[in-house]
């Protein structure tokens, strides 16, 4: 049976480049459509642009077979992404198809009976989910003829851009807050591109990059999370695709997602809706929960207050990868949490550290601070009776704990002993 078109393409906008099923850019606010290009804001109302697709020719079962026969990375979903048909053969970092870990030990600890899973994206090439969005943005950069790949970053994105540019033979120049964790600085710099520290927080870095785009000095630069943002953001959908396929083509009942800009959460929802529209999963209710650190919780604050407007905050948290005080997609996160019956919650830095240790102790997964936020919020939501422990729940871990060692720096040796059994027994280890 042929599926319905997920995004109508009845207007006059025509694609300017070949990016597979991508048909146009559509404003999320007013619906105005423009041809595919390196633009991110609507000229009519200044709303955000996103990809509109034409999926009208797809047959559900044929599409399912095509996906399942695809490579073990995000390009198995190429028919649903703005990429050329030959994307799997092009030099790219090829992220994705990371483990969906059945977390039975953690489930027992938290009292979850309906099934608990951790989608562990620390297994990506640069050990964070950002490889997904950058791999997608790289294909758009190629299509539009950019020669330099760039971004504003809280750390993980900088490393992903550096790696992807190196693989593709492009120049990279990325911008980060000057005081990021040293592990993330080293990982971003090792790929040989320019790494520039900006005196200020992420929001200051992002404002600078927006200025650079409009300056002649930024000509030929593809900023993955600015002028390439509509394409970049689509990479997050692949998390939703993988979770559902790995669950046997089934929607999770509940999913807990960390919030930085909020784009990841909104695109996970978009991916779930696309799978429903294509008939690849059964249409049934699901709940999406957002997770923030208390020291940077503008979306959580707005949710709890019942507000539709997200007021910016000055970040002060160890979860620096989530430290975006003015999240662009914050209002859309609120809409999705309320529409699906989910919520947005936050945890303290101490709770983040406890959750990192809890996940490591129960499942052998060493999460970075963002993963500590999602696990900590999951625990808090269960304790507060908001998240139903009898339902199938997926928690995202978006990065590797080796990048944020400072958060657990007081973890170390259990004991120091002499090399003999007497000393071993004296230490109480026998």
C-alpha positions, 0 to 999 in steps of 0.5 A: 500500500502506498503511503500518504505524503508526509509533507505536501509539495503543492506550492511552486517552490522547487528544489535547487539541488538534489537532496533525495526526498527533500522538496523545499524549506518550509517555515514552521510558523507560517508555512511559507516555502522556499527552494532548498538552500543555505538559509534558516529563517523565513523571510516572511515571519522570521520563523525557523525553516525546516525540511519538507519532504515528498514521500508520496511514492513510497510503499510501506513494506518496500521501504521497510525492506530497503531500510533493513537491507541498508548499512549499519549507520544512519544512511540506512534511512537515506530515503527519509533524509535530505541526502543524495541517493549515493550518500553511503559511498561518499567520504563521511564519518557514517555515524549511527546504529548505536546500541539500544541497551536493555537496562535491566539492572538500572530498571530494578534500581529505579523500580521500572517494570515495563522495560527500560532501555538506554540509547547509548550514542557514546558509540558514535565516531567522536563519541557523541550524538553530534556525529549524526547531525554533522554527517547530515550537515556535511552532505548539505555543505557539499551540495551548496559548494561550501569549502569551510565547515564551521559551528558554534559549540559547547564541545561535542559539536566542535569535535564532530565538525573537525572529524567530519571535515577531515574525512571529507577533505574540507577546512574546519574552523569552529568556535567554543566558549573559552572555558570548556572541559579540557577533554573536549578541547583536545578532542576538537583540536586533534583533527587539525582544524582551527579551534577558536575560544570565545570569551563568554558562554555559548550564547555569546559564541552563537551570536558571534557566528551569526555575525560572521555569516553576514560578513565577507570573511564568512563567505564560503563557510557552512555553519552546521548549526546556523545557515545549514541548521535545517539540514543539520537538525534532521540528523536527530530524527535518526535517533527516533528511527533507530529506537523504533526499529531496534524495538521491533518497529514499535514506538516507545511508550516514553522517551527522556531526551536532554535539552540544550537548544531543544532541536534534538527533542523536536526532531525526535518527535518529527521522526516518530510522526514520520514513521507513523505517517509512513505506516512503519509503526503503529499509531499509538500514544507516546510521551516525550520528556525533556531533561535539563540541569538546574543551573541551566533550565529555562525550558523546565522553568517555563514548563513548571510555571505554565508559560509559553515563553522561555526566558533566557538564563545565564548558565551555571552547571557542570553539564556544559554540553546542555548549557544553552541559556536561550534555547532556540527550540524551547517553545516547541519543546514545551508544545511537544511535552504538553501535546504528548503528555510528557513533562520537562524536569531538571536536576541539580549538579549533585544529582547529575553526578550521582546519576552518572555513577548510577548508570556506570554501576548498574549498566557499565555505561560511562555517560558524560554529564548530559547523560547524567542529566537524563538518567537523573531526571528519569529517576526524579520523574519516577519518584514524583509519579510523573513517569509511569514505571510500568511502560516501556521507557527509553533514556538517551545517553548522548556522549561519553563520560571520558569527555567530562572526567572533571565531574567525577574527578573524586572517583579513584582507588578503593585501596592501595596495598602492598603486593602480598595477600596479607595486605590484601586481607588487611584492606578488607578486600578478601 
